[in-house]
């Protein structure tokens, strides 16, 4: 005779109840997780979007600051160049005289 035949029917029923309870808990856990995956994914996407926006805002601020610095540097360089040319041109006119002064 096998062990299954020799076992007490009440013992088998108890094992079936325990197995059924464990399976029910597992099924409930899977169902709960499945129902919340979409919400969790949406939250992750929302958080990543927020982080990316902050990073881009910071990067754009850095770019804008650097662009402003470059504009100021270029303006200063052009002003310096113009200033170095204009006095020289004025000195040239004074040394060569203007047509009105010659006449």
Protein Blocks (a to p, Z undefined) as FASTA:
>chain_A
ZZklmpcfklmmmmmmmmmmmmmmmmmmmmmmmmmmmmmmmmmmmmmmmmmmmmmmmmmm
mmmmmmmmmmmmmmmmmmmmmmmmmmmmmmmmmmnopaklmZZ
